[in-house]
Amino acid sequence: MKELINALKNDKDVKAWWHHISNTVIIITNPNVTALSAQRYVKKYFPSSDFMVMRIERTMDYDGWLTQNAWDWIENSLNRI
């Protein structure tokens, strides 16, 4: 995980990232990044692990049980796209 986080910090297509939930990283990218290219990126750091990449558009409906701090971060990050 540490290698992935370091790579995210230096990637020009990554607008924001957050490791709020254990074994989960939320990555906000430039709109030109596809789920396939993100999958290939992550696979370099977890070659033998199962994982999922999902593209979430700004208009997508989402909900869950997180702290207010987490929801604020998600909302603010999506607004920067």
C-alpha positions in Angstrom: 0.0 0.0 0.0 2.9 2.4 0.8 4.2 2.2 -2.7 0.8 3.0 -4.2 0.3 6.0 -1.9 3.8 7.3 -2.9 2.9 6.9 -6.6 -0.4 8.7 -6.1 1.3 11.7 -4.5 3.4 12.2 -7.6 0.9 11.4 -10.4 -0.2 14.3 -12.5 -3.6 12.7 -13.2 -4.4 12.2 -9.6 -6.3 15.2 -8.2 -6.9 13.8 -4.7 -6.7 10.5 -2.8 -7.8 9.3 0.6 -7.2 6.0 2.5 -10.2 6.5 4.9 -11.5 2.9 5.0 -9.2 -0.1 5.7 -7.9 -1.7 2.4 -9.7 1.0 0.4 -8.2 4.0 -1.4 -10.5 6.6 -3.0 -8.7 8.2 -5.9 -10.0 11.3 -7.7 -8.4 11.6 -11.1 -8.6 13.8 -14.2 -11.7 13.0 -16.3 -9.6 11.4 -19.0 -8.5 8.5 -16.8 -10.5 5.4 -17.6 -11.3 2.5 -15.3 -9.1 0.3 -17.5 -6.1 2.6 -17.2 -6.7 2.9 -13.4 -6.9 -0.9 -13.1 -3.6 -1.3 -14.9 -2.0 1.4 -12.6 -3.2 -0.3 -9.4 -2.3 -3.8 -10.7 1.3 -2.8 -10.7 1.2 -2.4 -6.9 -1.0 -5.4 -6.2 -0.2 -8.0 -8.9 -1.7 -11.0 -7.0 -4.6 -9.3 -5.2 -8.2 -9.0 -5.9 -9.4 -5.4 -6.3 -12.0 -3.3 -8.0 -11.8 0.0 -9.8 -15.0 2.0 -10.4 -15.4 5.2 -12.3 -17.9 7.5 -10.4 -19.2 10.5 -12.3 -20.0 13.7 -10.5 -23.7 13.2 -11.1 -23.7 9.6 -9.8 -25.9 8.8 -6.8 -23.9 7.5 -3.8 -24.6 6.9 -0.1 -23.2 5.0 2.8 -22.2 5.3 6.5 -19.1 7.4 6.9 -18.0 10.2 9.2 -19.0 13.7 8.2 -15.4 14.4 7.6 -15.3 11.7 5.0 -18.4 12.9 3.2 -17.0 16.5 3.2 -13.8 15.3 1.6 -15.6 13.3 -1.1 -17.9 16.2 -1.9 -15.1 18.7 -2.0 -12.9 16.5 -4.1 -15.6 15.7 -6.6 -16.3 19.5 -6.9 -12.7 20.0 -8.0 -13.1 17.8 -11.1 
